Amino acid sequence: MLSPEMDGTQHRAHGRFLSFILEAAKLLGIALVCLLVIGAAVILSAKTGIVVPSRWFGLFYWTCALLWFVFRQHKHDLRHGRFWLALTAFLMVHVTAFAIVLRAYPAWRMIWLIWFMFIFMIEGPLFLVALQNIVHPRRQRKHV
């Protein structure tokens, strides 16, 4: 018969393994959706002759990365309506700002896609802090 300590250790290891498998499945799902969207754009481009500039794929990729980053950090807040309202508002601002910039600079080159990474490094933590403050506002403290 197993001691309670060994049984608990095996349960924790099983829980970590299951958590790892679920995270891997989620990442695989995100990657497959990205590939499907890019594949659909390529097929659409080949059939219609409409060319989708690479800068829009960069926006799509880094927006997906931003969403993954936010969902990873706020997985316990997914049931809060305030989370979804705030995330929707922030995404509207994010996509609108990038659309204005990308349309204003049609010569945006592939090497400039690195700029998305730098913006992501600034924008990601700002998204997290703003969402944290909106979903879990601090109570007003009375100063004595």
Residue pairs with C-beta under 8 A, 6 or more apart in sequence:
2 10
27 68
30 64
30 68
33 64
34 60
34 61
34 64
37 60
38 57
38 60
41 52
41 57
44 50
44 52
45 51
45 52
53 102
53 106
53 108
54 110
54 113
55 102
55 108
55 112
55 113
56 102
58 113
58 116
59 95
59 98
59 99
59 102
59 116
61 116
62 116
62 117
62 119
62 120
63 91
63 94
63 95
65 120
66 94
66 120
66 123
66 124
66 127
67 91
69 124
69 127
69 128
70 87
70 124
70 127
70 128
70 131
71 78
73 128
74 83
74 128
74 131
74 132
74 135
77 83
77 131
77 135
77 136
80 135
82 134
82 135
83 131
83 134
83 135
86 130
86 131
86 134
86 135
87 131
90 127
90 130
90 131
94 123
102 108
